[in-house]
């Protein structure tokens, strides 16, 4: 079993993101994932069984132009997930992605909250937790940010022997949101 979960959301448009930021994000989010898959698949093929879950973003399906780098790479992850799933399914290997939206993590707080604070000065006096609760109510039909446990539950199923038929899919774990903040 392999879970690829690396990277972070990077705020910026095509024009505001430097070449260095593009390269760093590509290496972190996409190239490392691709390399891990390439290393583990031969062993999975030898056993005629394997599970790979790539953590992506709903931005790969519903892009936000303020997160161009992250969402372009998420689309690439989703595409590679599907392509890889089609090529290794005959070997008993199931490959899927989980497209997450806003999940209440330290990573989100460190990388996305500063951008929210810049764009929404009326939130300046709010704590991080208060801002995340407010955004969850505003932007997510279920009324809250995701929790790491929400993503873990989906991932555990996709990795398990109970999953015998789901492959090549990007499962949207977004609380019903059709865009990433």
Buried (B, 14 or more C-beta within 10 A) or exposed (E): BBBBBBBBBBBBEEEEBEEEEBEBBBEBBBBBBBEBBEEBBEEBBEEEEBBBBBBBBBBBBBBBEBBBBBBBBBBBBBEBBBEBBEEBEEBBBBBBBBBBBBBBBEEBBEBBBEBBBEEEEEBEEBEBEEBBBBBBEEBBEEEBBBEEEBBEEBBBBBBEEEBEEBBBBBBBBBBEBEBBB
